[in-house]
Amino acid sequence: MEVGFFFWPYNRALVENLADRADRCGYDMIGIADTRKEAVCVGFKGGMVAQKSKLSRSLAGLIAGVVCIAAEFTAPVTAAKLTPVRAAYIPVVSWLPAWVAKEKGIFEANGLDVTLSVTQNLSVLPATLGRQFDFAPSTPPDLIKAVLAGIDVVAVAGQGIETKDNPSTHLIVRKDSAITGMQDLKGKVIAAPTLGAIIHVSVLHGLKKNGIDPNSIRAVEVPFPNMPDQLKAGNVDAVEALEPFAGQLLAAGNRSLGDPLLSVSDEVLYTFWISESKWATDNHAVIEAWIASLNQAKQFMDANPEEARAILAKYTKLPEAVVQKIPFVTYRFSLDPRDFAVWVNVLKDLGQITRSVDENSLVVKLK
Amino acid sequence: MRYTRAWQQYLKLSVAALPPARGLLPLVVLLGAWQLLQSGKSPYFPPPSDWWNGLMLLSKSGRLYPALSATTITLLLGLVLAAAVGTGVGLFIGVFPRLSRAIGPLLEFLRAIPPPAIIPVAILFLGYDERMKLTVVVLAAIWPILLNTSSAAERVHPLLLDVARSFRLSAVDRMRLIILPSVVPAILLGIRVALPVTIVVTLLVEILTSIEGIGALMIGAQRNFQSSQVYGLLVLIGLFGLLVNNIFAVFEAILLRRWPPKIQSENF
């Protein structure tokens, strides 16, 4: 696109500035004139005529500014079109590959222009898909309950899995506590980050497996940062903590009763991305680009752990010393419907859902 | 015998004086329209019939009544405590204006702290139990009662205080016979204003900490995407608030039946 305009600059510096900007935006500056007598036609970086009128000065600046901004938005034909994608994330280490992909331009290399927005609680996110977000973080119980409630969402890409070799979640008690295992938790107060979410569901499942009635414990909601204080004050008997809080609690001498998620299975699906079903059906290419970006980001993280940690610090806003100690989660970006079937059974067993859901309907079919 | 009958008459009169139920008609019309316009199931805007089903589900699973009783107990206890403490402190600072000037700024500071901000601190000191809930509720509900009481105590008519001096009443008698009766209507007004605050803060504490109560049920239903239950609980709370308000209005009318009409200072 070419735009020609005439204006009345007042000094050489301004003209050169404008010429430079026009050139950068891919425009030719084709005319500058003060009076017809002094009109100068220039091809590139042209000459100028001095004009000291205040009005023309500001007018010139205004026009040039507007044109240059317009130029940058109607992008020159040389740049490829990127698909805009809006994604939410929670500021915990599980979502690091997305941040790395954004920071290192991996999304752009795969044709995606991603806007990341932070949220604190992923249970409200299924309702936002298709409106504010295209991709949102989720966990199996959350997705299953949303689908059963009639919200039209589907899992599109994997993110984190919990394995025996790399536990990221712990059920922690005070070091001087009389509780030695899950069987001692009868009648106790347990602090959960969100009732009904994956960590608490797995704790209830673990209790049931150990013969304790899940209704016999009292669960209260405590945000992660408050957990150490509440445990120390004795207001709660056990806390369900995630890294880095789990690491801090354990470093302070408290004991871990184990990883509650592993009571479901030795290798269990933990976090993944969801999208609106209709959007997912229409945008297979975007989803595949998303998964490819995450895989490449993971490779980058493996090759450059220090830089990955720097990005982790930036997005979680945690202090350096804490960030250094956070272990990376085990990532897997593909999804298997059977992993969801496990969770459907867990939820049904606990009575948190009354109907079953076909696990194949929970995952998008990409090919 | 005659006294009982008068009391019963008062009860009937005060109940009749309540705002009529037909005031709820716009709400009923809205719900009716919603029911008719909403065809099938919807995850975000379920029809009112679904709300009823949601509530029935909650009550059948045995969670509704314990939650309702927990919220009601906190509400009533909180109100009683707030009234007691608010009246006590209010009378104190109303009767001694120097005290009022001294601790006035501190009270304004405390009043400005929003209840949600107190909750994490209260949890740390008091744990996750009824005590913490009551503390936060009382701290939030105290202010209308305290301020109404103190301003009414300051404005006891000087003539009445002269009466106390003429009769050489002791301080206790002066409080009991002159000041307290003058202040009771203001206390009741303060409680009337504090009532919705108490309901709101009780629900707030329950929502933020998931301690047993209607608020905990609501946030649980929201997290499980059961919007019909959320709407049903909202209606329940609205009706509950209306009921408590009306009961209090009747109680106030009966209590104040012997009170003289408000004495305007100009008449003296």
Contacts between the chains, C-beta under 8 A, distances in Angstrom:
chain1	res1	chain2	res2	distance
A	123	B	222	7.9
A	123	B	223	4.6
A	126	B	225	7.1
A	127	B	43	7.8
A	127	B	44	7.0
A	127	B	225	7.8
A	145	B	223	7.9
A	145	B	224	5.2
A	145	B	225	5.5
A	146	B	225	5.2
A	148	B	225	7.8
A	149	B	43	5.3
A	149	B	224	7.2
A	149	B	225	3.4
A	149	B	226	6.4
A	149	B	227	7.5
A	150	B	41	5.8
A	150	B	42	7.1
A	150	B	43	3.9
A	150	B	225	7.9
A	151	B	43	4.8
A	151	B	225	6.1
A	189	B	128	6.5
A	194	B	223	6.7
A	195	B	210	5.4
A	195	B	220	6.3
A	195	B	223	7.1
A	196	B	220	6.2
A	196	B	223	4.7
A	196	B	224	5.9
A	197	B	223	7.3
A	218	B	128	7.9
A	219	B	210	7.1
A	220	B	128	4.5
A	220	B	209	5.7
A	220	B	210	5.7
A	220	B	211	6.4
A	221	B	208	7.5
A	221	B	209	5.8
A	221	B	210	4.3
A	222	B	123	8.0
A	222	B	209	7.9
A	226	B	120	6.4
A	226	B	123	7.5
A	226	B	124	7.9
A	229	B	124	5.9
A	230	B	123	6.9
A	230	B	124	7.2
A	233	B	124	5.9
A	233	B	127	7.4
A	234	B	127	7.8
A	235	B	123	6.6
A	235	B	124	7.4
A	235	B	127	3.8
A	235	B	128	5.8
A	236	B	128	7.0
A	352	B	224	7.5
